[in-house]
Amino acid sequence: MKHKGKTLIAALCAAALLLTALLGFAGCGAAEKSADYIEPVTRSYGAGDAAAEVVQDDFMENNSYAKSESAPQAAEGTDASPQAQEKIVRTFELTVRTESFDAYLAALKKAVAVNGGYLENFSVWNSSYSGSNRSASVTARIPAQNADAFLAAAGENGVITGSTESATNVTLQYVDLESRISAYKTEQTTLMELLKKAESLEDTLKIHKRLNEVNYQLENYTAQMRVLENRVSYSTVEMDISEVNRALVEEDGLGTRIKNRFLENWDALIEGLKNIAVGLIGGLPILLPLAAVIAVVIVVLVKVRKKRKAKKAAKSVAPPETTE
């Protein structure tokens, strides 16, 4: 019985050793399969033309995968709140009338500086023949968080007679550019690593060609991203400013509208009379010589006409001649 027990124990020990050996062999095989799976990507570049083509193809496939996966990763890495994800481009258009034209423009420039913005366009010109009234066209870029404060300042020293606001959601465009930039950066890094391992001139030239294409695309999309970020970060305020003799109040009722139209027409009449007076007085250097010439012509014509009448009268008074 003791001999049989020892034999059973020895058989169990042998089975255990055999099972352990089998598990270890299976683990080694799995490790070898894993190494074979990543080997085409990590093998040394330049082991002949065939090997070079295999590495290039494997890299492009992996890069395509990176491109397809980059957008979801970028979306997951951003803030989960809707306001943080949305990229909004805000544009404002204002029509302003002011009696204090110079003071208004000075205050406007100060408001732009105080709110951390800058002037993209600033032009002033005379809007009437007499030159008494002026107009200005202003395009200001204001940080998005300070846009409302700037709009409040724009209503001081003047009356905003018209305003429009537009908001464009560019979130999808922003995420697309972000994904493309991330994918091209990954490809750029991989190409640089492959360039270090290149062993032949042909392989080096191939990598350089692709690297130049990647750098070009990366610079292009990066520039587009900067422009888009600037449009989102800075709101655009376009202003049409007019100098008037009397700043009208905001139209909030029928009586105010009638009053404004009456004052506008009265100012237009006065301005028209001023323009006529300025035109006549300003045209005297031309009108006086012209009037003198016209006067001389009239005097000559009158004299010629008088002579003709005198001749006709003389002929009618003279007796007819008689014949013998």
C-alpha positions as CSV (number, residue, x, y, z in Angstrom):
1,M,0.0,0.0,0.0
2,K,2.9,2.3,0.9
3,H,4.5,1.6,-2.4
4,K,1.3,2.3,-4.3
5,G,0.9,5.6,-2.4
6,K,4.4,6.7,-3.3
7,T,3.8,5.8,-6.9
8,L,0.6,7.9,-7.0
9,I,2.3,10.9,-5.5
10,A,5.2,10.6,-8.0
11,A,2.6,10.5,-10.9
12,L,0.9,13.6,-9.6
13,C,4.2,15.5,-9.3
14,A,5.1,14.5,-12.9
15,A,1.7,15.7,-14.2
16,A,2.1,19.0,-12.4
17,L,5.6,19.5,-13.9
18,L,4.3,18.7,-17.3
19,L,1.4,21.1,-17.0
20,T,3.7,23.9,-15.8
21,A,6.0,23.3,-18.8
22,L,3.1,23.4,-21.2
23,L,1.8,26.7,-19.7
24,G,5.3,28.2,-20.0
25,F,5.6,27.1,-23.6
26,A,2.2,28.7,-24.4
27,G,3.3,32.0,-22.7
28,C,6.5,32.1,-24.8
29,G,4.5,31.4,-27.9
30,A,2.1,34.3,-27.1
31,A,5.0,36.6,-26.5
32,E,6.6,35.6,-29.8
33,K,3.3,36.2,-31.6
34,S,3.0,39.7,-30.0
35,A,6.5,40.5,-31.0
36,D,5.8,39.4,-34.6
37,Y,2.7,41.6,-34.6
38,I,4.5,44.9,-33.8
39,E,7.7,43.9,-35.6
40,P,6.8,45.4,-39.0
41,V,6.5,48.8,-37.4
42,T,9.6,48.7,-35.2
43,R,12.0,46.9,-37.5
44,S,15.1,48.8,-38.7
45,Y,14.4,50.9,-41.8
46,G,16.7,50.4,-44.7
47,A,17.1,46.6,-44.8
48,G,16.7,46.6,-48.6
49,D,14.1,48.0,-50.9
50,A,11.5,45.4,-50.0
51,A,11.9,46.1,-46.3
52,A,11.7,49.8,-46.9
53,E,8.4,49.5,-48.8
54,V,6.9,47.3,-46.0
55,V,7.9,49.8,-43.3
56,Q,6.5,52.7,-45.3
57,D,3.2,50.9,-46.0
58,D,2.9,49.9,-42.3
59,F,3.5,53.4,-41.2
60,M,0.9,54.9,-43.5
61,E,-1.6,52.4,-42.4
62,N,-0.9,53.3,-38.7
63,N,-1.0,57.0,-39.6
64,S,-4.4,56.6,-41.2
65,Y,-5.6,54.9,-38.1
66,A,-4.2,57.8,-36.0
67,K,-6.1,60.2,-38.2
68,S,-9.4,58.4,-37.8
69,E,-8.9,58.1,-34.0
70,S,-7.6,61.6,-33.4
71,A,-10.9,63.4,-33.5
72,P,-12.6,61.3,-30.8
73,Q,-9.6,61.5,-28.6
74,A,-9.6,65.3,-28.9
75,A,-13.2,65.4,-28.1
76,E,-12.8,63.3,-25.0
77,G,-9.8,65.4,-23.8
78,T,-11.8,68.6,-23.9
79,D,-14.0,70.0,-21.1
80,A,-17.3,68.2,-20.9
81,S,-19.3,71.4,-20.4
82,P,-21.2,72.6,-23.6
83,Q,-19.9,76.2,-23.2
84,A,-16.3,75.1,-23.1
85,Q,-16.7,73.0,-26.2
86,E,-18.5,75.5,-28.3
87,K,-16.4,78.0,-30.3
88,I,-18.5,81.1,-31.2
89,V,-17.5,83.9,-33.6
90,R,-19.4,87.1,-32.7
91,T,-19.7,90.1,-35.1
92,F,-21.5,93.4,-34.3
93,E,-22.5,96.2,-36.7
94,L,-23.4,99.7,-35.3
95,T,-24.7,102.9,-36.8
96,V,-23.9,105.9,-34.6
97,R,-24.8,109.6,-34.8
98,T,-23.0,112.2,-32.6
99,E,-22.8,116.0,-32.3
100,S,-19.3,115.8,-30.7
101,F,-17.5,114.0,-33.5
102,D,-13.9,114.5,-32.4
103,A,-14.7,113.9,-28.8
104,Y,-16.6,110.7,-29.7
105,L,-13.7,109.3,-31.7
106,A,-11.2,110.1,-29.0
107,A,-13.4,108.3,-26.4
108,L,-13.9,105.4,-28.8
109,K,-10.1,104.9,-29.1
110,K,-9.8,105.0,-25.4
111,A,-12.5,102.4,-24.9
112,V,-10.8,100.1,-27.4
113,A,-7.5,100.3,-25.4
114,V,-9.2,99.9,-22.0
115,N,-10.9,96.7,-23.1
116,G,-7.7,95.2,-24.5
117,G,-8.7,95.5,-28.2
118,Y,-7.1,97.0,-31.2
119,L,-8.3,99.0,-34.3
120,E,-8.3,97.0,-37.5
121,N,-9.6,99.9,-39.6
122,F,-10.1,103.6,-39.0
123,S,-11.0,106.1,-41.7
124,V,-12.6,109.6,-41.6
125,W,-13.9,111.7,-44.5
126,N,-16.2,114.6,-45.3
127,S,-19.7,113.4,-46.1
128,S,-21.2,116.6,-47.6
129,Y,-20.3,119.1,-50.3
130,S,-19.8,121.9,-47.7
131,G,-17.6,119.8,-45.6
132,S,-19.5,120.7,-42.4
133,N,-20.4,117.1,-41.6
134,R,-18.0,114.2,-41.3
135,S,-18.3,110.4,-41.3
136,A,-16.0,107.7,-40.0
137,S,-15.7,103.9,-40.5
138,V,-14.2,102.0,-37.7
139,T,-13.5,98.2,-37.3
140,A,-12.5,97.2,-33.8
141,R,-11.3,93.8,-32.5
142,I,-12.3,93.4,-28.9
143,P,-11.7,90.4,-26.6
144,A,-14.9,88.3,-26.5
145,Q,-15.3,88.7,-22.7
146,N,-15.1,92.5,-23.0
147,A,-17.4,92.9,-26.0
148,D,-20.5,93.9,-23.9
149,A,-18.5,96.5,-22.0
150,F,-17.2,98.0,-25.2
151,L,-20.7,98.2,-26.7
152,A,-21.9,100.0,-23.6
153,A,-19.1,102.6,-24.0
154,A,-19.9,103.0,-27.7
155,G,-23.3,104.4,-26.8
156,E,-21.8,107.3,-24.8
157,N,-21.4,110.7,-26.4
158,G,-23.6,109.5,-29.3
159,V,-26.8,107.7,-30.2
160,I,-26.8,104.2,-31.7
161,T,-29.5,104.3,-34.3
162,G,-29.0,100.8,-35.6
163,S,-27.3,97.6,-34.4
164,T,-27.0,94.0,-35.5
165,E,-25.3,91.0,-34.0
166,S,-24.3,87.7,-35.6
167,A,-22.9,84.6,-34.0
168,T,-21.3,81.8,-35.9
169,N,-20.6,78.4,-34.3
170,V,-17.2,77.1,-35.6
171,T,-16.9,74.2,-33.1
172,L,-16.8,71.5,-35.8
173,Q,-14.2,73.4,-37.8
174,Y,-12.1,73.9,-34.7
175,V,-12.2,70.2,-33.8
176,D,-11.4,69.1,-37.3
177,L,-8.3,71.4,-37.5
178,E,-7.3,70.2,-34.0
179,S,-7.5,66.6,-35.1
180,R,-5.6,67.1,-38.3
181,I,-2.8,69.0,-36.5
182,S,-2.5,66.2,-33.9
183,A,-2.4,63.5,-36.6
184,Y,0.3,65.3,-38.7
185,K,2.4,65.9,-35.5
186,T,2.3,62.2,-34.8
187,E,3.3,61.4,-38.4
188,Q,6.1,64.0,-38.2
189,T,7.5,62.4,-35.0
190,T,7.4,59.0,-36.5
191,L,9.1,60.1,-39.7
192,M,11.9,61.7,-37.7
193,E,12.5,58.5,-35.9
194,L,12.5,56.5,-39.2
195,L,14.9,59.1,-40.7
196,K,17.4,58.3,-37.9
197,K,17.2,54.6,-38.8
198,A,17.5,55.0,-42.6
199,E,20.4,53.1,-44.0
200,S,20.2,53.9,-47.8
201,L,20.0,57.1,-49.7
202,E,16.8,56.0,-51.5
203,D,15.0,55.4,-48.2
204,T,16.3,58.7,-46.8
205,L,15.0,60.6,-49.9
206,K,11.6,58.9,-49.6
207,I,11.3,59.9,-45.9
208,H,12.4,63.5,-46.6
209,K,9.8,63.8,-49.4
210,R,7.0,62.7,-47.1
211,L,8.3,64.8,-44.2
212,N,8.2,67.9,-46.4
213,E,4.6,67.2,-47.3
214,V,3.7,66.7,-43.7
215,N,5.5,69.9,-42.6
216,Y,3.6,71.8,-45.3
217,Q,0.2,70.5,-44.2
218,L,1.1,71.1,-40.6
219,E,2.0,74.7,-41.2
220,N,-1.1,75.2,-43.3
221,Y,-3.5,73.8,-40.7
222,T,-1.7,75.6,-37.8
223,A,-2.1,78.9,-39.6
224,Q,-5.8,78.2,-40.1
225,M,-6.1,77.3,-36.4
226,R,-4.5,80.6,-35.4
227,V,-6.9,82.6,-37.6
228,L,-9.9,80.7,-36.2
229,E,-8.7,81.1,-32.6
230,N,-8.3,84.9,-33.2
231,R,-11.8,85.2,-34.6
232,V,-13.2,83.3,-31.6
233,S,-11.1,85.2,-29.0
234,Y,-11.7,88.6,-30.5
235,S,-15.2,89.9,-31.4
236,T,-15.4,92.2,-34.5
237,V,-17.3,95.5,-34.1
238,E,-17.9,97.4,-37.3
239,M,-19.1,101.0,-36.8
240,D,-20.5,103.6,-39.2
241,I,-20.3,107.0,-37.4
242,S,-21.9,110.2,-38.7
243,E,-21.5,113.8,-37.4
244,V,-24.9,115.5,-37.1
245,N,-26.1,119.0,-36.0
246,R,-28.5,117.4,-33.6
247,A,-28.3,114.0,-32.2
248,L,-31.7,112.3,-32.3
249,V,-33.1,110.3,-29.4
250,E,-33.9,106.6,-29.6
251,E,-37.3,106.0,-31.3
252,D,-39.5,104.4,-28.6
253,G,-42.8,105.8,-29.6
254,L,-44.9,107.5,-32.4
255,G,-44.3,111.0,-31.0
256,T,-40.6,110.4,-30.9
257,R,-40.5,109.1,-34.5
258,I,-42.5,112.1,-35.8
259,K,-40.2,114.5,-33.9
260,N,-37.1,112.7,-35.3
261,R,-38.3,112.8,-38.9
262,F,-39.3,116.5,-38.6
263,L,-35.9,117.4,-37.2
264,E,-34.1,115.3,-39.9
265,N,-36.0,117.1,-42.6
266,W,-35.5,120.5,-41.1
267,D,-31.8,119.9,-40.8
268,A,-31.7,118.6,-44.4
269,L,-33.4,121.9,-45.6
270,I,-31.0,124.1,-43.7
271,E,-28.1,122.0,-44.9
272,G,-29.4,122.3,-48.5
273,L,-29.7,126.1,-48.3
274,K,-26.1,126.2,-46.9
275,N,-24.9,124.1,-49.7
276,I,-26.6,126.4,-52.3
277,A,-25.1,129.5,-50.7
278,V,-21.7,127.9,-50.5
279,G,-21.9,126.8,-54.1
280,L,-22.9,130.3,-55.3
281,I,-20.3,132.2,-53.3
282,G,-17.7,129.6,-54.1
283,G,-18.4,129.8,-57.8
284,L,-18.1,133.6,-58.1
285,P,-14.6,133.4,-59.7
286,I,-16.2,131.5,-62.5
287,L,-19.7,133.1,-62.5
288,L,-18.4,136.8,-62.6
289,P,-16.4,136.4,-65.9
290,L,-19.2,134.4,-67.4
291,A,-21.7,137.0,-66.4
292,A,-19.5,139.7,-67.9
293,V,-19.3,137.9,-71.2
294,I,-23.0,137.3,-71.3
295,A,-23.6,141.0,-70.6
296,V,-21.4,142.1,-73.4
297,V,-23.1,139.7,-75.8
298,I,-26.5,141.0,-74.7
299,V,-25.4,144.6,-75.3
300,V,-24.0,143.8,-78.7
301,L,-27.2,142.0,-79.7
302,V,-29.3,144.9,-78.5
303,K,-27.3,147.4,-80.5
304,V,-27.5,145.3,-83.6
305,R,-31.2,145.0,-83.2
306,K,-31.6,148.7,-82.8
307,K,-29.7,149.4,-86.0
308,R,-31.8,147.0,-87.9
309,K,-35.0,148.6,-86.6
310,A,-33.6,152.1,-87.5
311,K,-32.9,151.0,-91.1
312,K,-36.3,149.5,-91.5
313,A,-37.9,152.8,-90.1
314,A,-35.8,154.9,-92.5
315,K,-36.9,152.9,-95.5
316,S,-40.5,153.1,-94.6
317,V,-40.4,157.0,-94.1
318,A,-38.4,157.8,-97.3
319,P,-40.8,158.9,-100.4
320,P,-40.9,156.7,-103.3
321,E,-38.9,157.7,-106.4
322,T,-40.8,159.1,-109.5
323,T,-39.9,158.5,-113.1
324,E,-40.4,161.1,-116.0
